[in-house]
Structures are given as C-alpha cells and as structure tokens.
Amino acid sequence: MLSLPRSFIDEMIAHAREDAPNECCGIVAGEDGQAVKVFRAKNAETSPYRYSVEAKDLFRIYRECDEKRWSFLVIYHSHTASEAYPSPTDIRLAFWPEAYYALVSLERPDEPVVRAFRILDGEVSEEEVRPV
C-alpha cells in the first residue's frame, strides 16, 4: 500500500492538468517509506504519448534526495487520454524496481484517476493508494 498526503495527490493531478495535452512527470521523495516532497520535472519528450524526466531535473532531484538521504519513493507521470495503467513502453523503461510507479489519468478530465504499481522484471502489480 502506498500512503500519500492528499496534497501530494492533488499536486500530481494539478501537474498533469497543467502539462496537458503532453504527459507530465515527476518524483515523490520518501524517507523511511513516508512521502516527504513532490518534485515536478520537465518531460524531455514534450509528448502526449511518452515521458522522460529531463536530465537537469533528474540531477537536481537526485542531488537533493542524496543530500537529505531520501529515496525515490514514487515516479509519476500522466496519461492524458488513456487509463492509469502502465503502457508497454512504461513497463520496458521501469528502471527503479524499489519505487512505486504512479499514473494520473486524465481520460475523463473532470474525474482524474491516480493508481500506483510496482514494476519488477516486466511484471506489473497494482498497489492501493491511500490518501492520508
């Protein structure tokens, strides 16, 4: 189960809406399994179909997390016109097995959906997202 502050979930949804029609992406840092900060990142792909965290943003986020001894708890991105489920590309590019992968779907813009998954060796398992 992934527990996230409601404000973090709202921030991810707001980011998805602001970057639409392109996919957004970002990272939620964690400490001892608890979410501590949302980092918005630029989608280097600038695409409605793919995302890649811009290298400068990834470096900035990684550096701050390293300094504070935080982990990458969640890697998130949006799907602007499809369900919140990892695409084959998302699965192939899931390089952080210890992180949750969260997807924000704007398929129904007035009813965004946030779901979380673990992706390990190409296998996808859904994890409950619990707002706290």
Backbone as a chain_set.jsonl record, in Angstrom:
{"seq": "MLSLPRSFIDEMIAHAREDAPNECCGIVAGEDGQAVKVFRAKNAETSPYRYSVEAKDLFRIYRECDEKRWSFLVIYHSHTASEAYPSPTDIRLAFWPEAYYALVSLERPDEPVVRAFRILDGEVSEEEVRPV", "coords": {"N": [[0.84, -1.179, 0.0], [0.486, 2.211, -0.798], [0.863, 5.092, 0.895], [-0.046, 8.381, 0.658], [0.126, 11.878, 1.22], [-2.87, 13.753, 0.876], [-2.514, 16.255, -0.295], [-0.251, 15.846, -1.88], [-1.179, 14.061, -3.806], [-3.091, 15.714, -4.969], [-1.332, 17.638, -5.995], [0.057, 16.178, -7.965], [-2.049, 15.657, -9.728], [-2.746, 18.287, -10.439], [-0.37, 19.019, -11.734], [-0.449, 17.25, -13.922], [-2.729, 18.228, -15.254], [-1.885, 20.844, -15.873], [0.231, 20.397, -17.646], [-0.975, 19.087, -19.733], [-1.774, 19.077, -23.213], [0.342, 17.286, -23.144], [2.202, 14.59, -21.592], [2.938, 14.662, -18.13], [5.614, 14.546, -15.684], [7.299, 13.383, -12.741], [8.721, 13.142, -9.416], [8.23, 11.645, -6.258], [9.697, 12.089, -3.27], [10.912, 10.043, -0.598], [11.155, 9.167, 2.888], [12.115, 6.736, 5.032], [10.019, 5.227, 3.985], [7.921, 7.008, 3.945], [6.219, 9.609, 2.29], [7.769, 12.668, 1.476], [8.255, 14.902, -0.14], [7.164, 16.446, -3.168], [8.475, 16.477, -6.357], [8.293, 18.277, -9.169], [8.98, 17.656, -12.595], [10.442, 18.334, -15.797], [9.106, 17.104, -18.798], [11.119, 15.678, -20.977], [10.512, 14.664, -23.434], [8.361, 16.099, -24.367], [5.686, 15.324, -25.128], [2.476, 13.846, -25.872], [2.381, 11.145, -25.595], [4.602, 9.892, -24.506], [7.089, 9.899, -21.895], [9.984, 11.314, -20.377], [12.123, 12.012, -17.842], [13.607, 15.106, -17.717], [17.078, 15.549, -18.04], [18.563, 17.499, -16.505], [16.704, 18.113, -14.521], [16.402, 15.598, -13.317], [18.981, 15.247, -12.267], [19.062, 17.42, -10.458], [16.99, 16.727, -8.683], [17.858, 14.214, -7.808], [20.253, 14.948, -6.538], [19.355, 16.588, -4.379], [17.811, 14.695, -2.995], [19.787, 12.835, -2.347], [21.449, 14.374, -0.667], [19.719, 14.758, 1.49], [19.226, 12.259, 2.223], [17.022, 10.925, 1.197], [14.802, 8.731, -0.546], [13.776, 7.678, -3.88], [10.628, 7.464, -3.789], [8.252, 7.422, -5.277], [7.723, 7.396, -8.743], [6.194, 9.379, -10.976], [3.827, 9.872, -13.645], [1.703, 11.165, -16.266], [-1.187, 10.015, -18.055], [-2.778, 11.22, -20.701], [-4.99, 10.625, -22.269], [-5.76, 8.065, -21.807], [-6.281, 5.115, -19.723], [-5.159, 4.876, -16.267], [-2.793, 3.018, -16.284], [0.172, 1.145, -16.642], [1.803, 1.473, -19.743], [3.092, -0.627, -22.432], [5.569, 0.57, -23.097], [6.06, 2.078, -20.762], [6.442, -0.023, -18.971], [8.686, -1.318, -20.046], [10.603, 0.653, -19.659], [10.906, 0.895, -16.931], [13.064, 1.384, -14.642], [13.591, 1.54, -11.919], [13.265, -0.509, -9.583], [12.646, -0.457, -6.868], [10.924, 1.616, -6.491], [7.588, 2.999, -6.436], [5.389, 3.211, -9.194], [3.442, 5.706, -10.238], [0.47, 6.611, -11.851], [-1.357, 9.179, -13.391], [-4.431, 9.559, -14.65], [-6.03, 11.393, -17.148], [-8.114, 10.758, -18.703], [-10.835, 11.06, -18.328], [-11.34, 14.171, -17.86], [-12.619, 15.639, -15.77], [-12.72, 13.833, -13.77], [-10.167, 12.791, -12.599], [-7.913, 10.02, -12.269], [-5.815, 8.329, -10.033], [-3.422, 5.886, -9.83], [-1.274, 3.319, -8.501], [1.673, 1.336, -9.012], [3.861, -1.489, -8.809], [6.679, -2.35, -10.619], [8.488, -4.927, -11.741], [10.969, -6.642, -13.309], [9.463, -6.637, -15.667], [6.99, -7.406, -14.801], [3.845, -6.383, -13.626], [2.277, -5.11, -10.797], [-0.506, -4.005, -9.07], [-0.806, -1.504, -6.56], [-2.492, -0.403, -3.694], [-3.536, 2.975, -3.352], [-3.47, 5.112, -0.733], [-4.899, 7.943, 0.493], [-3.656, 10.211, 2.906]], "CA": [[0.0, 0.0, 0.0], [1.196, 3.486, -0.884], [0.192, 6.185, 1.599], [0.402, 9.697, 0.193], [-0.71, 13.002, 1.65], [-3.855, 14.204, -0.126], [-1.946, 17.408, -1.004], [0.68, 15.335, -2.888], [-2.027, 13.536, -4.879], [-3.638, 16.905, -5.644], [-0.23, 18.267, -6.736], [0.304, 15.372, -9.167], [-3.179, 15.895, -10.628], [-2.589, 19.655, -10.949], [0.742, 18.978, -12.686], [-0.955, 16.595, -15.135], [-3.645, 19.148, -15.939], [-1.127, 21.985, -16.393], [1.086, 19.985, -18.765], [-1.794, 18.544, -20.826], [-2.034, 17.708, -23.648], [1.513, 16.419, -23.01], [2.348, 13.888, -20.33], [3.807, 15.269, -17.125], [6.376, 13.548, -14.935], [7.921, 13.893, -11.532], [9.162, 12.176, -8.412], [7.897, 11.892, -4.86], [10.779, 11.604, -2.416], [10.456, 9.422, 0.631], [12.09, 8.904, 3.98], [11.573, 5.615, 5.807], [8.761, 4.804, 3.374], [6.916, 8.069, 4.028], [6.394, 10.664, 1.297], [8.185, 13.921, 2.107], [8.282, 16.051, -1.056], [6.869, 16.23, -4.585], [9.338, 17.207, -7.281], [7.865, 18.328, -10.569], [10.078, 17.614, -13.553], [10.073, 18.603, -17.183], [9.084, 15.948, -19.687], [12.057, 15.954, -22.07], [9.895, 14.225, -24.694], [7.313, 17.05, -24.745], [4.841, 14.442, -25.925], [1.277, 13.31, -25.225], [2.435, 9.679, -25.622], [5.805, 9.385, -23.842], [7.74, 10.827, -20.964], [11.347, 11.073, -19.927], [12.486, 13.116, -16.948], [14.698, 15.91, -18.272], [18.327, 15.201, -17.342], [18.903, 18.505, -15.494], [15.773, 17.939, -13.407], [16.743, 14.354, -12.632], [20.19, 15.518, -11.497], [18.688, 18.31, -9.35], [16.183, 15.958, -7.736], [18.721, 13.181, -7.222], [21.211, 15.607, -5.639], [18.676, 16.967, -3.136], [17.454, 13.472, -2.279], [21.011, 12.265, -1.806], [21.877, 15.219, 0.454], [18.797, 14.6, 2.617], [19.083, 10.812, 2.438], [15.695, 10.5, 0.782], [14.749, 7.791, -1.677], [12.739, 7.919, -4.88], [9.503, 6.641, -3.351], [7.288, 7.323, -6.38], [7.972, 8.046, -10.027], [4.845, 9.536, -11.522], [3.587, 10.558, -14.905], [0.284, 11.184, -16.614], [-1.734, 9.556, -19.329], [-3.749, 12.279, -20.97], [-6.188, 10.153, -22.973], [-5.957, 6.635, -21.573], [-6.409, 4.765, -18.313], [-3.975, 4.935, -15.412], [-2.179, 1.697, -16.254], [1.438, 1.247, -17.382], [1.851, 1.041, -21.146], [4.264, -1.463, -22.681], [6.764, 1.415, -23.01], [6.275, 2.355, -19.34], [6.962, -1.244, -18.346], [10.036, -1.539, -20.562], [11.514, 1.689, -19.161], [10.817, 0.956, -15.465], [14.411, 1.043, -14.179], [13.724, 1.743, -10.481], [12.392, -1.55, -9.027], [12.236, -0.174, -5.49], [9.961, 2.72, -6.493], [6.236, 2.854, -6.969], [5.118, 3.975, -10.405], [2.079, 6.234, -10.148], [-0.068, 7.187, -13.088], [-2.501, 10.07, -13.283], [-5.176, 9.529, -15.904], [-6.955, 12.489, -17.453], [-9.026, 10.241, -19.721], [-12.045, 11.835, -18.015], [-10.673, 15.313, -17.207], [-13.279, 16.076, -14.54], [-12.612, 12.75, -12.801], [-8.832, 12.182, -12.724], [-7.683, 8.784, -11.524], [-4.419, 8.085, -9.678], [-3.171, 4.498, -9.439], [0.145, 3.044, -8.284], [2.092, -0.003, -9.401], [5.247, -1.932, -8.724], [7.07, -2.979, -11.885], [9.718, -5.665, -11.491], [11.262, -7.611, -14.373], [8.376, -6.638, -16.63], [5.739, -7.804, -14.157], [3.147, -5.241, -13.051], [1.316, -5.408, -9.746], [-1.116, -2.771, -8.571], [-0.757, -1.234, -5.116], [-3.519, 0.539, -3.264], [-3.108, 4.322, -2.996], [-4.279, 5.563, 0.382], [-4.664, 9.335, 0.879], [-3.562, 10.412, 4.361]], "C": [[0.887, 1.245, 0.0], [0.359, 4.56, -0.2], [0.803, 7.498, 1.137], [-0.482, 10.778, 0.801], [-1.649, 13.426, 0.52], [-3.286, 15.366, -0.934], [-0.962, 16.958, -2.089], [-0.099, 14.778, -4.078], [-2.605, 14.702, -5.68], [-2.566, 17.596, -6.489], [0.066, 17.504, -8.028], [-0.815, 15.58, -10.194], [-3.069, 17.284, -11.25], [-1.48, 19.703, -11.997], [0.281, 18.354, -14.003], [-1.851, 17.533, -15.933], [-2.883, 20.31, -16.577], [-0.291, 21.615, -17.609], [0.3, 19.398, -19.935], [-1.816, 19.544, -21.978], [-0.819, 16.781, -23.57], [1.499, 15.708, -21.662], [3.251, 14.698, -19.41], [4.617, 14.158, -16.473], [7.012, 14.211, -13.725], [8.242, 12.764, -10.573], [8.649, 12.616, -7.047], [9.021, 11.26, -4.045], [10.195, 11.025, -1.141], [11.567, 9.255, 1.634], [11.442, 7.853, 4.869], [10.185, 5.203, 5.303], [7.653, 5.827, 3.408], [7.229, 9.165, 3.021], [6.724, 11.98, 1.994], [8.158, 15.123, 1.166], [7.939, 15.604, -2.47], [7.814, 17.102, -5.396], [8.703, 17.149, -8.67], [9.11, 18.284, -11.449], [9.538, 17.955, -14.932], [10.112, 17.294, -17.963], [9.953, 16.286, -20.892], [11.485, 15.562, -23.429], [8.891, 15.244, -25.231], [6.301, 16.363, -25.656], [3.587, 14.03, -25.16], [1.321, 11.782, -25.089], [3.612, 9.08, -24.857], [6.295, 10.4, -22.83], [9.159, 10.363, -20.699], [11.713, 12.27, -19.063], [13.714, 13.818, -17.526], [15.946, 15.721, -17.406], [18.696, 16.203, -16.245], [18.002, 18.381, -14.271], [16.105, 16.684, -12.612], [17.98, 14.56, -11.754], [19.868, 16.365, -10.267], [17.933, 17.534, -8.265], [17.052, 14.92, -7.025], [19.682, 13.798, -6.203], [20.55, 15.986, -4.314], [18.3, 15.729, -2.321], [18.687, 12.839, -1.637], [21.478, 13.046, -0.584], [21.022, 14.985, 1.7], [18.54, 13.136, 2.965], [17.659, 10.33, 2.2], [15.826, 9.508, -0.365], [13.746, 8.289, -2.715], [11.598, 6.965, -4.526], [8.548, 6.364, -4.502], [7.848, 8.038, -7.603], [6.606, 8.15, -10.677], [4.867, 10.17, -12.9], [2.099, 10.464, -15.225], [0.024, 10.484, -17.934], [-2.889, 10.497, -19.624], [-5.035, 11.782, -21.62], [-6.433, 8.661, -22.78], [-5.974, 6.361, -20.075], [-5.074, 4.855, -17.58], [-3.441, 3.523, -15.232], [-0.912, 1.764, -17.095], [1.324, 0.693, -18.813], [3.027, 0.079, -21.323], [5.572, -0.673, -22.613], [7.087, 1.736, -21.556], [6.917, 1.154, -18.652], [8.405, -1.484, -18.77], [11.056, -0.567, -19.963], [11.47, 1.855, -17.641], [12.135, 0.462, -14.864], [14.61, 1.161, -12.676], [12.823, 0.722, -9.766], [11.909, -1.279, -7.609], [11.177, 0.92, -5.407], [8.572, 2.249, -6.904], [6.186, 3.656, -8.257], [3.662, 4.406, -10.326], [1.695, 6.848, -11.477], [-1.296, 8.009, -12.768], [-3.198, 10.034, -14.629], [-6.107, 10.73, -15.994], [-7.919, 12.064, -18.56], [-10.398, 10.896, -19.574], [-11.563, 13.035, -17.201], [-11.312, 15.77, -15.895], [-13.219, 15.023, -13.434], [-11.243, 12.076, -12.93], [-8.703, 10.969, -11.817], [-6.183, 8.653, -11.272], [-4.314, 6.642, -9.183], [-1.669, 4.293, -9.307], [0.449, 1.576, -8.551], [3.531, -0.238, -8.975], [5.519, -2.615, -10.059], [8.433, -3.609, -11.663], [9.884, -6.737, -12.558], [10.091, -7.757, -15.342], [7.029, -7.052, -16.073], [5.142, -6.602, -13.427], [2.198, -5.729, -11.971], [0.799, -4.078, -9.19], [-1.032, -2.711, -7.057], [-1.833, -0.208, -4.791], [-2.876, 1.89, -2.945], [-4.051, 4.799, -1.897], [-3.943, 7.018, 0.706], [-4.637, 9.442, 2.41], [-3.563, 11.889, 4.68]], "O": [[1.895, 1.315, 0.703], [-0.729, 4.896, -0.666], [2.015, 7.698, 1.218], [-1.699, 10.614, 0.887], [-1.26, 13.451, -0.648], [-3.542, 15.462, -2.134], [-0.846, 17.623, -3.119], [0.28, 14.999, -5.228], [-2.609, 14.681, -6.911], [-2.86, 18.086, -7.58], [0.299, 18.117, -9.07], [-0.551, 15.668, -11.393], [-3.275, 17.443, -12.453], [-1.63, 20.353, -13.032], [0.588, 18.872, -15.076], [-1.737, 17.616, -17.155], [-3.196, 20.717, -17.696], [-0.121, 22.435, -18.512], [0.854, 19.227, -21.021], [-1.873, 20.75, -21.737], [-0.935, 15.6, -23.898], [0.865, 16.167, -20.711], [4.205, 15.335, -19.856], [4.345, 12.976, -16.681], [7.23, 15.422, -13.69], [8.056, 11.587, -10.883], [8.638, 13.804, -6.725], [9.262, 10.055, -4.121], [9.141, 11.447, -0.666], [12.748, 9.207, 1.291], [10.348, 8.061, 5.395], [9.297, 4.874, 6.09], [6.547, 5.549, 2.946], [8.374, 9.601, 2.91], [6.069, 12.369, 2.961], [8.048, 16.258, 1.63], [8.358, 14.537, -2.918], [7.937, 18.304, -5.156], [8.597, 16.077, -9.265], [10.16, 18.814, -11.085], [8.338, 17.873, -15.191], [11.028, 16.487, -17.809], [9.561, 17.094, -21.733], [11.925, 16.071, -24.46], [8.602, 15.252, -26.428], [6.091, 16.768, -26.8], [3.625, 13.882, -23.939], [0.4, 11.187, -24.529], [3.619, 7.879, -24.587], [5.969, 11.585, -22.892], [9.478, 9.178, -20.787], [11.622, 13.414, -19.509], [14.736, 13.183, -17.788], [15.863, 15.735, -16.177], [19.104, 15.793, -15.158], [18.455, 18.52, -13.135], [16.093, 16.701, -11.382], [18.014, 14.092, -10.615], [20.337, 16.074, -9.167], [18.216, 17.679, -7.076], [16.989, 14.768, -5.805], [19.9, 13.233, -5.131], [21.111, 15.737, -3.247], [18.452, 15.716, -1.1], [18.623, 12.362, -0.504], [21.862, 12.451, 0.423], [21.526, 15.01, 2.823], [17.76, 12.813, 3.861], [17.155, 9.452, 2.9], [16.843, 9.465, -1.058], [12.968, 9.207, -2.453], [11.609, 5.799, -4.92], [8.089, 5.238, -4.69], [8.379, 9.144, -7.503], [5.937, 7.142, -10.903], [5.79, 10.898, -13.265], [1.342, 9.774, -14.542], [0.895, 10.381, -18.799], [-3.862, 10.556, -18.872], [-6.066, 12.449, -21.531], [-7.224, 8.061, -23.507], [-5.718, 7.251, -19.264], [-4.008, 4.903, -18.194], [-3.607, 2.908, -14.179], [-0.918, 2.379, -18.161], [0.815, -0.405, -19.038], [3.877, -0.014, -20.438], [6.578, -1.187, -22.124], [8.248, 1.678, -21.152], [7.832, 1.31, -17.843], [9.251, -1.816, -17.939], [12.223, -0.914, -19.781], [11.953, 2.861, -17.12], [12.3, -0.731, -14.609], [15.713, 0.902, -12.193], [11.708, 1.072, -9.38], [10.879, -1.808, -7.191], [10.591, 1.125, -4.344], [8.407, 1.254, -7.61], [6.871, 4.671, -8.389], [2.757, 3.571, -10.344], [2.496, 7.513, -12.135], [-2.157, 7.604, -11.987], [-2.621, 10.435, -15.639], [-6.856, 11.041, -15.068], [-8.472, 12.906, -19.267], [-11.042, 11.243, -20.564], [-11.396, 12.931, -15.986], [-10.609, 16.241, -15.001], [-13.615, 15.286, -12.298], [-11.165, 10.913, -13.327], [-9.303, 10.904, -10.744], [-5.376, 8.842, -12.182], [-5.011, 6.231, -8.255], [-0.883, 5.008, -9.928], [-0.39, 0.698, -8.347], [4.31, 0.7, -8.805], [4.685, -3.367, -10.564], [9.418, -2.909, -11.425], [9.046, -7.628, -12.694], [9.769, -8.861, -15.781], [6.032, -7.052, -16.794], [5.84, -5.894, -12.702], [1.409, -6.647, -12.194], [1.567, -3.165, -8.886], [-1.168, -3.72, -6.366], [-2.044, 0.743, -5.544], [-1.804, 1.947, -2.342], [-5.264, 4.882, -2.092], [-2.831, 7.309, 1.146], [-5.464, 8.856, 3.109], [-3.491, 12.268, 5.849]]}, "num_chains": 1, "name": "protein.A"}
